């Protein structure tokens, strides 16, 4: 994997992944930026949600678990003025006819293989979750 980051102005940069995908990273106005994109730390949180959705869908396919809708809401905290994320709680909301145990097993496999989640675990971030069925 490769990434390039180009400073554009103030605290704004454009980052790309070398595969023709790019996005703007910036600080909010309250921190001196122009609020033209998420912060780098917000991107980490967003990446975790995206990773869970992607890996869950892959695991579900392998386990022959079907669902009609899935959404992941990630809430990250920086406790005690920590310089980075200390705790994450996410809610997986799913519409499915599968039983609860099958979805829990699918999420367990997801969390054991989600690369972004594994990075957080190795960094000592406390991760909790809940599943909501709709």
N, C-alpha and C positions, 0 to 999 in steps of 0.2 A: 504494500500500500504506500501511497505517496500523497502528500498534500503540499500546496503552496499557498502562502498568505501574502497579499499585496496591500500595504498601507495605502489608503486613499486620502484621508484627511482626519484631523483631530484624533479620535480613537476608533475610527472606522477602518475596517479592512475587508477585502474580498478574499475568501478562501475557496480553493477548488481541490478536487480529488484526483485530478489527472485523467478523468474519464468524461470531461465536458459537463460536469455538474459544479455549480458554484453558488455561494450564498454570501450575504453581507453579515458581518459581525460588528457590533457597536455597543457602546454604553448608553444607558438612558440619559436623558437631559439632566436629571438630578445628580449625575456623576460626571458631567462635563461632555457627554456625547451628544449626538443628534438623534438618537433613538431610531436609527434606520434599519435595525436588525436586532436579533437576540444577542446577549452577551455570550462569550465562550463557555461560561459555566452553565448558562441556560441551554446551550446547545448540547452539553453533556447530559443534562436531564432529559431533553427532547430525544437524544439518541437512545437513551435507555428505554423510553417508551416505544420508540420505533423498533428497537431490537426485540423487545418482548413480543410485540405483535408479529414480527416476521418469523421469529423462531417458534412461537406458539403455533402459527399456521403451518410451518414445516413439520413440527412434531405431530400436530393433529392429523396431517395428511398421512404420515407414516403409521400412526395408530388407528387410522380410519375413523377418526373423530370428526363429526360434522358440526358445523355451526352456521347460523345465518348472519350473525352480526357480532362483532367484538370491538371493544374500545378499552384502552388502558389510560388511566389518569395517574400521573406520577406527581407526588408531592415530596420535595426535597427540603431539608432543613440544615441550617448552619447554627448549631447550638453553641452557646457560650462564646459568641464572637469568634468562632473558628474561621480560619482562612478559607476553608472549603466545605464541601458537603459532609455532614456527619451521619445523617439519618435519611432514609428514603422509605416512604410508604406508597404502595401503588394499589390501585383498585382495577381489577380486570372485570369488566362487565361483558357478559356473553349471552347471546340468545341461541339456545340449542335444545335439542330433545335428548341429549346424552345425560347419563346420570352424573351426579355430583362427584362421585369417586373417580370417574373417568376423566373429568375435567381437572380435578385436583392432581391426578397423576400426570396429565399432559402439562400442567403448569410446573410441576416438580421437575420433569424432564427439561422443560424450557429453561428454568432457572439454573439447571446444571450445565447448560450448553450456551446460554446467551453470553456472547463475548463481552458486551458492555457491562452486564451484571457481574461477570467474573472479575472484571477490572475493579469495580466498586468493592466487591468482597475482599479482594486482595489488598485494597487500600484501607480496609477496616470499617467501611461504611455499614451501618446497621440497616438491613433491608427487611421490611415486613410487607405483607400483602393481604388482600381479601378478594374474594370472588363474589360477584353479584350476578344472579341469574335473572334474565328478563324474558 
